[in-house]
């Protein structure tokens, strides 16, 4: 997924959750965005992307931006 650099300058503070479990990811710097990739088995999942240093998802939502995606394949 692409995340504009205007939303997050320091990609190291990004947290990715797959079905409420933090998961590992890779990033690739683009000119105006970050390309964020992670692996999962094809089925129905809840994916949360937490932007910011105070990422405490899913236990409590801090004043950060959360991108929630539900994907079924």
Buried (B, 14 or more C-beta within 10 A) or exposed (E): BEBEBEBBEEBEBBBBBBEEEBEEBEEEEEEEBBEBEEEEEEEEBEBBBBBBEEBEBBEEEEEBEBEEEEEEE
